[in-house]
Amino acid sequence: MSNPEAEQSWNQGFEPSCSDADSCREILRRAQSGERISVEDALALALHADAEELFACANAIRSKFHPDDIVTYVVDRNINYSNICTSVCAFCAFYRKPGDPEGYLLSLDEIHEKVDETISLGGSGTLMQGGLHPDLPLSWYTDMLRSIKERHPDFYLHCFSPTEIHALTSVTGLPADEILRELKSAGLDSIPGGGGEILVDAIRKRRRSSCGADDWLDISAQAHEAGLPTTATMMIGLGETDWMRAEHLQRVRNVQDQTGGFISFIPWTFQPDNTPLGKKITERVPADEYARWLAVSRIFLDNIKNLQVSWLTVGLEEGRLGLQRGANDLGSVMIEENVISVAGANHQATEDLLRTTIEKAGFKPGLRNAGYRRLKDRPVPQGSGRD
């Protein structure tokens, strides 16, 4: 399961606690009984557990977290306010360097138009992320948030990844905690987990990520302390080793032990199209490999209630299967998405299709907002779906 491009070896990480399916069965038994497993156990399960036993354990743990058998989803859009970015991440096809003629910055009127359209299509909020813009002051962000809340007080604002907050500390000269307080005061409700990738600097530096693993985790923890819940993500398929994936899970769990602020975990797969890294890594993560790490995530992250399967990157059929392998959330209809789609994530869905997928998996669909608060179910609006 390890990508051969990765240069790490086992003695630079840690060893799995067992090396065969029989031994892994005991780990699964302990996990299902409520015992916390080690990172070495997680690595062993990812590499050696019988697939059906692994999936059954993850599904049983999901059922303990969510005994009502409701699988949630959200209707919102991704507003990518700017693609101008000072970071040159090897895995990104979205960014444009400052001065590039293809760079853009949405006007406030354009953002309001997108918000109004989202509401007309039955959306409850927006996930808003952009490039690391070198010239936007903090007031641009706070004024924009306030203007949306003034027009639509109940519209949920799930915006600005830890990577964006990290970049704002350099642009503004302000510490992250002050920036977070200002954004919350302006109307920010929660923060998405973008920029997590793999939380091991050995791979982040090689992929030219501008925000270190400690920075990302520290800003997430500071957001939690400021009363801003966040999601956490893991992007696999960057050339990382399996122990790096396991270490990523461990670091997320450690922060959650301290703060309790992660409301969901979302593993997804690298999309190589039109990216610099795609010239080296052309193959997508196989479906069975993604499924194993999805299940391991549910088993290992015993302190995060929600696990989302990424239908956008693996497709709706794999999304359906993921709901039987530990996930309790199918994510967003995504009325609009501009970052992952340009890298080759071409799957699309309407609200009807997401609900049907949930029902085919044997569950009841439940509408939520980006903060994982359940919303009252209602008839599906006509025309709801992605652009």
C-alpha positions as CSV (number, residue, x, y, z in Angstrom):
1,M,0.0,0.0,0.0
2,S,3.0,2.4,0.3
3,N,3.9,4.5,-2.7
4,P,7.4,3.5,-3.9
5,E,8.2,7.2,-4.4
6,A,8.3,7.7,-0.7
7,E,11.8,7.6,0.7
8,Q,11.0,6.8,4.3
9,S,11.5,3.3,5.8
10,W,10.0,1.5,8.7
11,N,12.8,2.4,11.1
12,Q,12.1,6.1,10.6
13,G,8.5,5.6,11.7
14,F,7.2,2.7,13.8
15,E,6.4,-0.9,13.3
16,P,2.9,-2.4,13.0
17,S,2.0,-4.3,16.1
18,C,1.2,-7.5,14.2
19,S,1.7,-8.8,10.7
20,D,-1.2,-11.2,10.0
21,A,-5.0,-11.2,9.9
22,D,-5.3,-13.6,12.9
23,S,-3.3,-11.2,15.2
24,C,-5.3,-8.2,13.9
25,R,-8.5,-10.0,14.9
26,E,-7.6,-9.4,18.5
27,I,-7.0,-5.7,17.9
28,L,-10.4,-5.4,16.3
29,R,-12.0,-7.2,19.2
30,R,-10.4,-4.8,21.7
31,A,-11.5,-1.8,19.6
32,Q,-15.1,-3.0,19.3
33,S,-15.2,-3.5,23.0
34,G,-14.3,0.2,23.5
35,E,-10.6,-0.1,24.2
36,R,-8.3,2.6,22.6
37,I,-5.9,1.1,20.1
38,S,-2.4,2.3,19.5
39,V,-0.9,3.9,16.4
40,E,1.0,0.7,15.8
41,D,-2.3,-1.2,16.0
42,A,-3.8,1.2,13.5
43,L,-0.9,0.6,11.1
44,A,-1.3,-3.2,11.5
45,L,-5.0,-3.0,10.7
46,A,-4.4,-0.9,7.6
47,L,-1.8,-3.4,6.3
48,H,-2.9,-6.8,7.5
49,A,-6.5,-7.0,8.8
50,D,-9.0,-9.1,6.9
51,A,-11.0,-6.5,4.9
52,E,-14.5,-7.7,5.8
53,E,-13.6,-8.0,9.5
54,L,-12.0,-4.5,9.4
55,F,-15.1,-3.0,7.8
56,A,-17.5,-4.8,10.1
57,C,-15.6,-3.4,13.2
58,A,-15.7,0.1,11.8
59,N,-19.4,-0.2,11.0
60,A,-20.1,-1.4,14.6
61,I,-18.2,1.5,16.0
62,R,-20.1,3.9,13.8
63,S,-23.3,2.4,15.1
64,K,-22.2,3.1,18.7
65,F,-21.7,6.8,17.8
66,H,-24.9,7.0,15.8
67,P,-27.4,4.4,16.9
68,D,-30.2,6.1,15.1
69,D,-28.7,4.9,11.7
70,I,-29.1,8.4,10.2
71,V,-26.4,9.4,7.7
72,T,-26.1,13.1,7.3
73,Y,-25.3,15.4,4.4
74,V,-25.2,19.2,3.8
75,V,-26.4,21.4,1.1
76,D,-23.9,24.2,0.6
77,R,-21.4,25.5,-1.9
78,N,-17.6,26.2,-1.9
79,I,-17.0,29.8,-2.5
80,N,-13.4,30.1,-3.6
81,Y,-13.0,33.8,-3.2
82,S,-9.5,34.0,-4.8
83,N,-7.0,31.7,-6.5
84,I,-4.1,34.1,-6.0
85,C,-1.6,32.3,-3.8
86,T,1.9,32.8,-2.6
87,S,2.3,29.0,-1.9
88,V,3.3,26.7,-4.7
89,C,2.0,23.4,-3.5
90,A,2.9,20.5,-5.8
91,F,-0.5,18.9,-5.4
92,C,-2.6,21.9,-6.3
93,A,-4.1,22.8,-9.7
94,F,-6.1,25.8,-8.4
95,Y,-3.5,28.4,-7.4
96,R,-2.2,31.2,-9.6
97,K,0.9,33.2,-8.5
98,P,0.4,37.0,-7.8
99,G,0.4,38.8,-11.1
100,D,-0.8,35.8,-13.2
101,P,-3.4,37.0,-15.7
102,E,-5.6,34.1,-14.7
103,G,-5.6,35.2,-11.0
104,Y,-8.9,36.5,-9.6
105,L,-10.4,38.0,-6.5
106,L,-14.2,37.9,-6.2
107,S,-15.9,41.2,-5.4
108,L,-18.2,41.5,-2.5
109,D,-21.2,41.7,-4.9
110,E,-20.1,38.5,-6.5
111,I,-19.9,36.8,-3.1
112,H,-23.3,38.0,-2.2
113,E,-24.7,36.7,-5.5
114,K,-23.3,33.3,-4.7
115,V,-24.7,33.4,-1.2
116,D,-28.2,34.4,-2.4
117,E,-28.2,31.7,-5.0
118,T,-27.2,29.1,-2.4
119,I,-30.1,30.1,-0.2
120,S,-32.5,29.9,-3.2
121,L,-31.3,26.4,-3.8
122,G,-32.0,25.3,-0.2
123,G,-28.4,25.7,1.0
124,S,-27.7,26.4,4.7
125,G,-24.2,27.9,4.4
126,T,-20.9,28.1,2.6
127,L,-17.5,26.6,2.8
128,M,-15.2,29.4,1.9
129,Q,-11.6,29.0,1.1
130,G,-9.1,30.7,-1.2
131,G,-5.4,31.0,-2.1
132,L,-2.9,32.6,0.3
133,H,-3.4,36.1,-1.0
134,P,-0.5,38.4,-0.1
135,D,-2.3,41.7,-0.1
136,L,-5.7,41.3,1.6
137,P,-5.9,42.9,5.1
138,L,-7.8,41.2,7.9
139,S,-10.5,43.9,7.4
140,W,-11.3,42.4,4.0
141,Y,-12.2,39.1,5.6
142,T,-14.0,40.6,8.6
143,D,-16.0,43.1,6.5
144,M,-17.0,40.3,4.1
145,L,-18.2,38.1,7.0
146,R,-20.2,40.8,8.7
147,S,-21.9,41.8,5.4
148,I,-23.1,38.3,4.9
149,K,-24.4,37.9,8.4
150,E,-26.1,41.3,8.2
151,R,-28.1,40.1,5.2
152,H,-28.6,36.5,6.3
153,P,-28.0,36.0,10.1
154,D,-28.7,32.3,10.0
155,F,-26.4,31.5,7.0
156,Y,-23.6,29.3,8.3
157,L,-20.0,30.4,7.6
158,H,-17.5,27.6,7.5
159,C,-14.5,29.4,6.3
160,F,-10.7,29.8,6.1
161,S,-8.5,26.8,6.7
162,P,-5.7,26.7,9.3
163,T,-3.3,27.2,6.3
164,E,-5.1,30.5,5.4
165,I,-5.0,31.7,9.1
166,H,-1.3,30.8,9.2
167,A,-0.7,33.0,6.0
168,L,-2.7,35.8,7.6
169,T,-0.3,35.9,10.5
170,S,2.5,36.9,8.0
171,V,0.3,39.4,6.1
172,T,-1.0,41.1,9.1
173,G,1.7,40.7,11.7
174,L,-0.9,39.6,14.2
175,P,-0.9,36.3,16.2
176,A,-3.2,33.6,15.2
177,D,-5.4,33.8,18.3
178,E,-6.1,37.4,17.7
179,I,-7.0,36.8,14.1
180,L,-9.3,34.0,15.1
181,R,-11.1,36.2,17.7
182,E,-11.6,38.9,15.1
183,L,-13.0,36.5,12.6
184,K,-15.4,34.9,15.1
185,S,-16.6,38.4,16.2
186,A,-17.3,39.2,12.5
187,G,-19.5,36.1,12.2
188,L,-17.3,33.1,11.5
189,D,-19.0,29.9,12.7
190,S,-16.4,27.2,12.1
191,I,-13.2,26.4,10.2
192,P,-12.7,23.7,7.5
193,G,-9.8,21.3,7.7
194,G,-8.1,22.3,4.4
195,G,-4.4,22.1,4.2
196,G,-4.1,19.1,6.5
197,E,-2.8,16.8,3.8
198,I,-0.4,14.6,5.7
199,L,0.7,16.0,9.1
200,V,4.3,14.9,8.8
201,D,6.8,17.5,7.7
202,A,9.0,15.0,5.9
203,I,6.3,14.8,3.2
204,R,5.0,18.3,3.6
205,K,8.3,19.9,2.8
206,R,8.8,17.7,-0.3
207,R,5.4,18.8,-1.5
208,R,6.1,22.4,-0.8
209,S,3.3,23.0,1.7
210,S,3.8,26.4,3.2
211,C,2.3,25.5,6.6
212,G,4.1,23.0,8.8
213,A,2.3,20.2,10.6
214,D,2.8,21.8,14.0
215,D,1.5,25.1,12.6
216,W,-1.7,23.5,11.3
217,L,-2.3,21.6,14.5
218,D,-1.6,24.6,16.7
219,I,-3.9,26.9,14.8
220,S,-6.7,24.2,14.9
221,A,-6.2,24.0,18.7
222,Q,-6.3,27.8,19.0
223,A,-9.5,27.9,17.0
224,H,-11.0,25.4,19.4
225,E,-9.9,27.4,22.4
226,A,-11.6,30.5,20.8
227,G,-14.9,28.6,20.5
228,L,-14.5,27.8,16.8
229,P,-15.1,24.2,16.0
230,T,-13.1,22.8,13.0
231,T,-13.0,19.7,10.8
232,A,-9.9,17.7,10.2
233,T,-8.8,16.1,6.9
234,M,-6.3,13.7,5.5
235,M,-5.3,13.6,1.8
236,I,-3.7,10.3,0.9
237,G,-1.8,9.5,-2.3
238,L,0.9,12.2,-2.1
239,G,3.7,9.7,-2.1
240,E,3.6,9.3,1.7
241,T,4.2,6.0,3.5
242,D,1.6,4.1,5.5
243,W,3.3,5.1,8.8
244,M,2.9,8.7,7.8
245,R,-0.8,8.2,7.5
246,A,-0.9,6.5,10.9
247,E,1.1,9.3,12.4
248,H,-1.3,11.8,10.9
249,L,-4.2,10.0,12.7
250,Q,-2.3,10.0,15.9
251,R,-1.6,13.7,15.8
252,V,-5.2,14.5,15.1
253,R,-6.3,12.3,18.0
254,N,-3.8,13.9,20.4
255,V,-5.1,17.4,19.7
256,Q,-8.7,16.2,20.1
257,D,-7.8,14.7,23.5
258,Q,-6.7,18.2,24.5
259,T,-9.4,20.4,23.0
260,G,-12.4,18.3,21.8
261,G,-12.9,20.8,19.0
262,F,-12.7,18.6,15.9
263,I,-16.3,17.9,14.8
264,S,-15.5,15.6,11.9
265,F,-12.7,13.8,10.1
266,I,-12.6,13.6,6.3
267,P,-10.1,11.4,4.5
268,W,-9.9,12.0,0.8
269,T,-7.6,11.1,-2.1
270,F,-5.1,13.1,-4.1
271,Q,-6.3,14.1,-7.5
272,P,-3.4,14.4,-9.9
273,D,-4.8,16.1,-13.0
274,N,-3.2,19.5,-13.9
275,T,-0.9,19.5,-10.8
276,P,2.9,19.6,-10.8
277,L,2.9,16.4,-8.7
278,G,0.7,14.7,-11.2
279,K,3.7,14.4,-13.5
280,K,5.2,12.0,-11.0
281,I,2.2,10.4,-9.4
282,T,-0.3,9.7,-12.1
283,E,-2.3,6.9,-10.5
284,R,-5.1,7.6,-8.0
285,V,-5.3,5.7,-4.7
286,P,-7.2,2.4,-5.4
287,A,-10.7,2.2,-4.0
288,D,-9.9,-0.7,-1.7
289,E,-6.9,1.2,-0.2
290,Y,-9.1,4.2,0.5
291,A,-11.7,2.0,2.1
292,R,-9.2,0.5,4.5
293,W,-7.9,3.8,5.7
294,L,-11.5,5.1,6.0
295,A,-12.3,2.2,8.3
296,V,-9.1,2.5,10.2
297,S,-9.9,6.2,10.8
298,R,-13.2,5.3,12.3
299,I,-11.6,2.7,14.6
300,F,-8.7,4.8,15.7
301,L,-10.3,8.2,16.1
302,D,-12.4,7.2,19.1
303,N,-12.8,10.9,20.2
304,I,-14.2,12.3,17.0
305,K,-17.9,11.7,16.5
306,N,-18.3,12.2,12.7
307,L,-16.5,10.5,9.8
308,Q,-17.2,11.8,6.3
309,V,-16.6,9.7,3.2
310,S,-15.3,11.8,0.2
311,W,-17.7,11.0,-2.6
312,L,-16.3,13.9,-4.6
313,T,-12.9,12.1,-4.9
314,V,-13.9,8.4,-4.9
315,G,-17.3,8.5,-6.5
316,L,-20.8,7.9,-5.2
317,E,-20.6,4.1,-5.4
318,E,-17.5,4.1,-3.2
319,G,-19.3,6.7,-1.1
320,R,-22.2,4.3,-0.6
321,L,-19.9,1.5,0.4
322,G,-18.0,3.8,2.8
323,L,-21.3,4.3,4.7
324,Q,-21.1,0.6,5.5
325,R,-17.4,0.8,6.5
326,G,-17.5,3.4,9.3
327,A,-18.6,6.7,7.7
328,N,-21.8,8.4,9.0
329,D,-21.7,11.4,6.7
330,L,-21.8,11.8,2.9
331,G,-20.6,15.4,2.8
332,S,-22.0,18.2,0.6
333,V,-24.0,18.4,-2.5
334,M,-21.4,21.1,-3.4
335,I,-23.4,23.5,-5.5
336,E,-20.0,24.9,-6.6
337,E,-16.5,23.6,-6.1
338,N,-13.4,24.9,-7.9
339,V,-10.3,23.5,-6.2
340,I,-10.5,19.7,-6.3
341,S,-12.5,19.6,-9.5
342,V,-9.8,21.2,-11.6
343,A,-7.4,18.5,-10.4
344,G,-9.7,15.8,-11.8
345,A,-12.5,15.2,-9.2
346,N,-15.3,15.2,-11.7
347,H,-18.0,13.4,-9.7
348,Q,-21.2,15.4,-9.3
349,A,-24.4,14.9,-7.3
350,T,-27.8,16.4,-6.6
351,E,-29.5,16.4,-3.2
352,D,-31.8,13.7,-4.5
353,L,-28.9,11.6,-5.5
354,L,-27.2,11.9,-2.2
355,R,-30.4,11.0,-0.3
356,T,-30.9,8.0,-2.7
357,T,-27.3,6.9,-2.1
358,I,-27.8,7.0,1.7
359,E,-31.0,5.0,1.4
360,K,-29.4,2.4,-0.8
361,A,-26.7,1.9,1.8
362,G,-29.5,1.0,4.3
363,F,-29.6,4.3,6.3
364,K,-32.0,7.3,6.7
365,P,-30.8,10.6,5.3
366,G,-30.5,13.5,7.6
367,L,-30.0,17.1,6.6
368,R,-27.3,19.1,8.6
369,N,-25.3,22.3,8.4
370,A,-21.6,22.6,8.1
371,G,-21.3,22.6,11.9
372,Y,-22.9,19.1,12.0
373,R,-26.1,20.5,13.6
374,R,-29.1,18.6,12.4
375,L,-31.6,20.6,10.4
376,K,-35.3,20.0,9.9
377,D,-35.9,17.8,6.9
378,R,-37.8,19.4,4.1
379,P,-38.8,18.6,0.5
380,V,-35.9,18.7,-1.8
381,P,-36.0,22.1,-3.7
382,Q,-36.2,21.9,-7.5
383,G,-32.9,22.5,-9.2
384,S,-30.7,21.8,-6.2
385,G,-27.3,20.5,-7.2
386,R,-23.8,21.5,-8.5
387,D,-23.2,24.1,-11.1
